[in-house]
């Protein structure tokens, strides 16, 4: 869920100019915990302030999400940096793709983010039989049924939310679209 305004075109220009690996909307100075691995209050990486609300850091110097470059959580990549991996990786579902892709991550690269994270991920759908069940998980069928009934997640409680991890424990309410 996007929690703040984003200018993807501007961010792509910065990504191209710096030759960083990707632009991570899930990261910012507020992120010091990793919900998915239960790593809480870890040190933030050393970063370079590039100005205009943009930070740069090296993955090998990060902890938790700061050391996880191959994420499918709303990250802006250049096609040339993905093409080879996506042509050779074996996967059947998104979680398997991300896991296999994480195994070949280049931690020597640099990432970019805004000073404050601009999205939140709520791990609430069960994509495969191997997914961990979170506080409130929905099957693909349940989510599809709610969508077919004209429902959507009520995001009002999450706008400008002060999260410490890209993933949060949250059971959403649903409203009519």
C-alpha positions as CSV (number, residue, x, y, z in Angstrom):
1,X,0.0,0.0,0.0
2,X,1.5,3.3,-1.1
3,X,1.5,5.7,1.9
4,X,3.0,8.8,0.4
5,X,3.2,10.5,-3.0
6,X,5.8,9.1,-5.4
7,X,7.3,10.6,-8.6
8,X,8.5,7.5,-10.4
9,X,9.9,9.5,-13.4
10,X,12.1,11.6,-11.1
11,X,13.3,8.5,-9.2
12,X,14.1,6.7,-12.5
13,X,16.2,9.7,-13.5
14,X,18.2,9.5,-10.2
15,X,18.5,5.7,-10.6
16,X,19.9,6.2,-14.1
17,X,22.3,9.0,-13.1
18,X,23.7,7.1,-10.1
19,X,23.8,3.7,-11.7
20,X,22.4,2.2,-8.5
21,X,20.8,-1.2,-8.6
22,X,17.3,-0.1,-7.8
23,X,15.1,2.4,-6.0
24,X,13.4,0.9,-2.8
25,X,10.1,2.6,-1.8
26,X,9.9,0.2,1.2
27,X,13.0,1.6,2.8
28,X,13.8,4.9,4.6
29,X,15.4,6.2,7.9
30,X,12.3,4.9,9.7
31,X,13.0,1.2,8.8
32,X,15.0,-0.5,11.5
33,X,13.2,-3.8,11.8
34,X,12.5,-6.8,9.6
35,X,9.1,-8.3,10.3
36,X,9.6,-11.2,7.9
37,X,12.8,-12.4,9.7
38,X,11.8,-11.1,13.2
39,X,15.0,-8.9,13.3
40,X,14.0,-5.9,15.4
41,X,15.8,-2.7,16.2
42,X,18.8,-3.4,14.0
43,X,21.4,-0.7,13.1
44,X,20.7,1.4,10.0
45,X,23.3,1.2,7.3
46,X,25.7,4.1,6.6
47,X,24.2,6.0,3.7
48,X,25.1,9.0,1.5
49,X,22.5,11.7,1.4
50,X,22.1,12.6,-2.3
51,X,19.8,15.5,-1.6
52,X,16.3,15.9,-2.8
53,X,15.0,13.3,-0.2
54,X,17.2,10.5,-1.6
55,X,19.6,8.3,0.3
56,X,22.2,5.7,-1.1
57,X,23.7,2.8,0.7
58,X,25.6,-0.5,-0.1
59,X,23.7,-3.7,0.5
60,X,26.6,-5.5,2.1
61,X,26.7,-2.9,4.9
62,X,23.0,-3.3,5.7
63,X,20.9,-5.6,8.0
64,X,17.5,-7.1,7.4
65,X,15.7,-5.5,4.5
66,X,18.7,-3.2,3.9
67,X,20.7,-6.2,2.8
68,X,17.9,-7.7,0.6
69,X,18.3,-6.2,-2.9
70,X,16.1,-8.6,-4.9
71,X,12.7,-7.7,-3.5
72,X,9.4,-7.7,-5.3
73,X,8.0,-5.1,-2.8
74,X,7.4,-2.1,-5.0
75,X,11.0,-1.6,-6.2
76,X,12.0,0.4,-9.3
77,X,14.6,-1.6,-11.4
78,X,16.0,-1.1,-14.8
79,X,15.1,-3.9,-17.2
80,X,18.8,-4.5,-18.1
81,X,19.4,-5.4,-14.4
82,X,16.6,-8.0,-14.3
83,X,16.5,-9.6,-17.7
84,X,19.3,-12.2,-17.3
85,X,18.1,-13.4,-13.9
86,X,14.5,-13.6,-14.9
87,X,15.3,-15.6,-18.1
88,X,17.3,-18.2,-16.0
89,X,15.4,-18.5,-12.7
90,X,13.1,-21.4,-12.1
91,X,9.8,-20.6,-10.3
92,X,6.1,-21.3,-10.2
93,X,4.8,-18.6,-7.9
94,X,6.0,-15.2,-6.7
95,X,7.5,-16.3,-3.3
96,X,9.6,-18.9,-5.1
97,X,10.7,-16.4,-7.6
98,X,11.8,-13.9,-4.9
99,X,13.5,-16.7,-2.9
100,X,15.5,-18.0,-5.8
101,X,16.3,-14.5,-7.0
102,X,17.6,-13.5,-3.4
103,X,20.1,-16.4,-3.7
104,X,21.9,-14.7,-6.5
105,X,21.8,-11.1,-5.1
106,X,24.9,-8.9,-5.7
107,X,25.5,-7.3,-2.3
108,X,28.3,-5.1,-3.7
109,X,25.7,-2.9,-5.4
110,X,24.2,0.3,-4.2
111,X,20.5,0.9,-3.5
112,X,18.5,4.1,-3.3
113,X,15.5,5.1,-1.2
114,X,13.7,8.2,0.0
115,X,14.3,9.5,3.5
116,X,11.0,8.0,4.7
117,X,9.5,4.8,3.3
118,X,6.6,5.3,1.0
119,X,4.8,1.9,1.1
120,X,3.7,-0.8,3.5
121,X,3.4,-4.4,2.7
122,X,0.7,-6.4,4.6
123,X,1.5,-10.1,4.4
124,X,-2.0,-11.4,4.3
125,X,-2.5,-13.6,1.2
126,X,-1.5,-17.2,1.1
127,X,0.2,-17.5,-2.3
128,X,1.3,-21.1,-1.9
129,X,1.1,-24.0,0.4
130,X,4.6,-23.2,1.8
131,X,3.8,-19.6,2.8
132,X,3.8,-18.9,6.5
133,X,0.4,-18.1,7.8
134,X,0.3,-14.6,9.2
135,X,-2.1,-13.1,11.8
136,X,-4.9,-12.9,9.2
137,X,-4.3,-14.7,6.0
138,X,-6.7,-14.8,3.1
139,X,-6.7,-17.4,0.3
140,X,-6.6,-16.2,-3.3
141,X,-10.2,-17.3,-3.6
142,X,-11.3,-15.2,-0.6
143,X,-9.5,-12.1,-1.9
144,X,-11.0,-12.7,-5.4
145,X,-14.5,-13.0,-3.9
146,X,-14.2,-9.8,-2.0
147,X,-12.9,-8.0,-5.1
148,X,-15.8,-9.5,-7.1
149,X,-18.2,-8.1,-4.5
150,X,-16.8,-4.6,-5.2
151,X,-14.6,-4.4,-2.0
152,X,-11.2,-2.9,-1.6
153,X,-8.8,-2.5,1.4
154,X,-9.6,0.6,3.4
155,X,-6.2,2.3,3.3
156,X,-7.1,5.5,5.3
157,X,-5.6,4.2,8.5
158,X,-2.2,3.6,6.7
159,X,-1.7,6.9,5.0
160,X,1.4,8.5,6.5
161,X,1.7,5.5,8.8
162,X,4.9,5.5,10.9
163,X,6.2,2.0,10.2
164,X,9.5,0.5,11.4
165,X,9.4,-2.4,9.0
166,X,8.4,-2.6,5.3
167,X,6.0,-5.4,6.3
168,X,3.5,-4.8,9.2
169,X,1.0,-6.9,11.1
170,X,-2.4,-5.4,10.2
171,X,-5.8,-6.9,9.6
172,X,-7.4,-4.6,7.1
173,X,-11.0,-3.6,6.9
174,X,-12.6,-3.6,3.5
175,X,-14.9,-0.9,2.0
176,X,-16.9,-0.6,-1.3
177,X,-14.9,0.6,-4.3
